[in-house]
Amino acid sequence: MKILFTKMSGAGNDFVVVDNRSGIITDPQCFALAVCHRRYGVGADGLLLVENSHKADFLMQYYNSDGSNAGMCGNGGRCIAKYAYDNGFVSKSTFTFEAFDYIYEATRCAPTLYELKMKEPQDARLHQRITINGITLLGHYLNTGTDHVVLFTDENAELKSLDTIDVGKIGRAIRHHELFQPKGTNVNFVSMIGSNKIEIRTYERGVEDETLACGTGSVASALLSAQRYGWNNPVEVKVRSGESLFVTFQSSGNQFSDVKLRGNAVITFTGEFEF
């Protein structure tokens, strides 16, 4: 069976996007494993499916490249918003979609620039001591639609430079650490590079490797950086691809609300996949 797909990128986080409103894909986990494979498939960090919703303009289903379904994807949300708008599924510049039992609001700011109103962060657990590979690191947990741990290089001397961190080795160890079981966590390494500006590298659960960008990780890192350094809006997040995402928010003490993520979403190519 031939499946029409669109390959998209959100700041370097890449996805295969499929219109599944007719239910053509009946085993999405298996399809994600096949289509996302970087040797035998199209290759992507994850699979995005557009499906019907009774609560919003459409439903977004997201699967990691390993077939797992591990929570919201901010870069994927911007990509699927552009896909829906470009294909005429929505006609207004601001619209809604359902994902993981939550209604997200998307805004088309420009042809390749989209903004998402994110779920309010939950379950903050700050200053957690994480012992791995014989060293103890200080990390901060925040759920921004999925699980994230943020480690600042300026409070973890063992990490040294952001460029020299072994993201795969350290990220994998923290991802599987007992503190974050049974689901595990995504892991973000953060350095301040200017006023209201950070640079991050992210190890993504489900991809099981470093990705070029992570939207929900950028949100978690930006909010915790704003709290740590006393910053206001917006916080610029430079991701591994070299692109920047922008996070805005309202804050009251340690609480954040009206959190928005803005950044590029582009189509790279379209095609058919034999499945």
Secondary structure as the mmCIF struct_conf table of DSSP 4:
data_model
#
loop_
_struct_conf.conf_type_id
_struct_conf.id
_struct_conf.beg_label_comp_id
_struct_conf.beg_label_asym_id
_struct_conf.beg_label_seq_id
_struct_conf.end_label_comp_id
_struct_conf.end_label_asym_id
_struct_conf.end_label_seq_id
STRN STRN1 LYS A 2 GLY A 10
TURN_TY1_P TURN_TY1_P1 ALA A 11 GLY A 12
STRN STRN2 ASN A 13 ASP A 19
TURN_TY1_P TURN_TY1_P2 ARG A 21 SER A 22
BEND BEND1 THR A 26 THR A 26
HELX_RH_AL_P HELX_RH_AL_P1 PRO A 28 VAL A 35
TURN_TY1_P TURN_TY1_P3 CYS A 36 CYS A 36
TURN_TY1_P TURN_TY1_P4 ARG A 38 TYR A 40
BEND BEND2 GLY A 41 VAL A 42
BEND BEND3 ASP A 45 ASP A 45
STRN STRN3 GLY A 46 GLU A 51
BEND BEND4 HIS A 54 ASP A 57
STRN STRN4 PHE A 58 ASN A 64
TURN_TY1_P TURN_TY1_P5 SER A 65 ASP A 66
BEND BEND5 GLY A 67 GLY A 67
BEND BEND6 GLY A 71 GLY A 71
HELX_RH_AL_P HELX_RH_AL_P2 GLY A 74 ASP A 86
TURN_TY1_P TURN_TY1_P6 ASN A 87 GLY A 88
BEND BEND7 PHE A 89 PHE A 89
BEND BEND8 LYS A 92 SER A 93
STRN STRN5 THR A 94 ALA A 99
TURN_TY1_P TURN_TY1_P7 PHE A 100 ASP A 101
STRN STRN6 TYR A 102 ALA A 110
TURN_TY1_P TURN_TY1_P8 PRO A 111 THR A 112
STRN STRN7 LEU A 113 LYS A 117
HELX_LH_PP_P HELX_LH_PP_P1 MET A 118 PRO A 121
STRN STRN8 GLN A 122 ILE A 132
TURN_TY1_P TURN_TY1_P9 ASN A 133 GLY A 134
STRN STRN9 ILE A 135 ASN A 143
BEND BEND9 THR A 144 THR A 146
STRN STRN10 ASP A 147 PHE A 152
HELX_RH_3T_P HELX_RH_3T_P1 THR A 153 GLU A 155
HELX_RH_3T_P HELX_RH_3T_P2 ALA A 157 LEU A 159
HELX_RH_3T_P HELX_RH_3T_P3 LEU A 162 THR A 164
HELX_RH_AL_P HELX_RH_AL_P3 VAL A 167 ARG A 175
TURN_TY1_P TURN_TY1_P10 HIS A 176 HIS A 176
HELX_RH_3T_P HELX_RH_3T_P4 GLU A 178 PHE A 180
TURN_TY1_P TURN_TY1_P11 GLN A 181 LYS A 183
STRN STRN11 ASN A 186 GLY A 194
TURN_TY1_P TURN_TY1_P12 SER A 195 ASN A 196
STRN STRN12 LYS A 197 GLU A 204
TURN_TY1_P TURN_TY1_P13 ARG A 205 GLU A 208
STRN STRN13 ASP A 209 THR A 211
BEND BEND10 LEU A 212 LEU A 212
HELX_RH_AL_P HELX_RH_AL_P4 GLY A 215 TYR A 229
TURN_TY1_P TURN_TY1_P14 GLY A 230 GLY A 230
BEND BEND11 ASN A 233 ASN A 233
STRN STRN14 VAL A 235 LYS A 238
TURN_TY1_P TURN_TY1_P15 ARG A 240 SER A 241
BEND BEND12 GLY A 242 GLY A 242
STRN STRN15 SER A 244 SER A 252
TURN_TY1_P TURN_TY1_P16 GLY A 253 ASN A 254
STRN STRN16 GLN A 255 ASN A 264
STRN STRN17 VAL A 266 GLU A 274
#
